[in-house]
């Protein structure tokens, strides 16, 4: 049974798909920007996960689901690092951290 990827590649060529990708990326990076702004201006040092949750909440409140998703990915990515999950996965794969 062969996998037909032609439909998948057609979807990848759609501009709307890439608009969504850019919005998710903006949410992910927005959490990093928020962290830098808060730590530099307010002198606060909060866990990185907080900024992802904050961007996620802001995105949802503005009806920007994709931006919220990016913030959530940032929060989960940092939580996985905090809990040592990322390091364990890399270790199981035989790579270095």
C-alpha positions as CSV (number, residue, x, y, z in Angstrom):
1,X,0.0,0.0,0.0
2,X,1.7,3.2,-1.2
3,X,1.2,6.5,0.4
4,X,-0.1,9.2,-1.9
5,X,1.5,12.5,-0.9
6,X,0.3,14.6,-3.8
7,X,-2.7,16.0,-1.9
8,X,-0.5,16.8,1.1
9,X,2.0,18.7,-1.2
10,X,-0.9,20.5,-2.8
11,X,-2.0,21.7,0.7
12,X,1.5,22.8,1.5
13,X,1.5,25.0,-1.6
14,X,-1.6,26.9,-0.3
15,X,-0.9,30.4,1.0
16,X,-3.6,30.0,3.7
17,X,-1.6,27.1,5.2
18,X,1.6,29.3,5.4
19,X,-0.4,32.1,6.9
20,X,-1.5,29.8,9.7
21,X,2.1,28.6,10.1
22,X,3.4,32.2,10.4
23,X,0.7,33.0,13.0
24,X,1.7,29.9,15.1
25,X,5.3,30.9,14.9
26,X,4.4,34.5,15.9
27,X,2.7,33.1,19.0
28,X,5.8,31.0,19.8
29,X,8.2,33.9,19.3
30,X,5.8,36.3,21.0
31,X,6.3,34.4,24.3
32,X,10.1,34.9,24.0
33,X,9.6,38.6,23.2
34,X,7.2,39.0,26.2
35,X,9.8,37.3,28.4
36,X,12.6,39.7,27.3
37,X,10.3,42.7,27.8
38,X,9.1,41.7,31.2
39,X,12.5,40.8,32.5
40,X,14.3,43.8,31.1
41,X,11.6,46.4,31.9
42,X,10.1,45.1,35.1
43,X,13.0,43.1,36.5
44,X,10.7,40.1,37.0
45,X,12.0,36.6,36.5
46,X,9.1,34.3,35.9
47,X,9.2,30.7,34.6
48,X,9.3,30.6,30.8
49,X,6.1,28.6,30.7
50,X,4.2,31.6,32.1
51,X,4.9,33.6,29.0
52,X,3.6,30.9,26.7
53,X,0.4,30.6,28.7
54,X,0.1,34.4,28.7
55,X,0.4,34.6,24.9
56,X,-2.0,31.7,24.5
57,X,-4.6,33.5,26.7
58,X,-4.1,36.8,24.8
59,X,-4.4,35.0,21.5
60,X,-7.6,33.3,22.5
61,X,-9.1,36.5,23.9
62,X,-8.4,38.2,20.5
63,X,-9.8,35.3,18.5
64,X,-6.4,34.3,17.1
65,X,-6.4,30.6,17.6
66,X,-3.1,30.1,15.7
67,X,-1.3,32.6,17.9
68,X,-2.7,31.0,21.0
69,X,-1.5,27.6,19.7
70,X,2.0,29.0,19.3
71,X,2.0,30.3,22.8
72,X,0.8,26.9,24.1
73,X,3.6,25.2,22.2
74,X,6.1,27.5,23.8
75,X,4.7,26.7,27.2
76,X,4.7,22.9,26.6
77,X,8.2,23.0,25.1
78,X,9.6,24.8,28.1
79,X,7.8,22.6,30.5
80,X,9.2,19.5,28.8
81,X,12.7,21.0,29.2
82,X,12.0,21.9,32.9
83,X,10.8,18.3,33.6
84,X,13.7,16.7,31.8
85,X,11.5,15.1,29.1
86,X,13.3,16.7,26.2
87,X,16.7,15.5,27.5
88,X,15.3,12.0,28.0
89,X,13.9,11.8,24.5
90,X,17.2,13.1,23.0
91,X,19.1,10.5,25.2
92,X,16.8,7.7,24.0
93,X,17.5,8.7,20.4
94,X,21.3,8.4,21.1
95,X,22.0,12.2,20.6
96,X,23.5,14.7,22.9
97,X,21.6,17.5,24.5
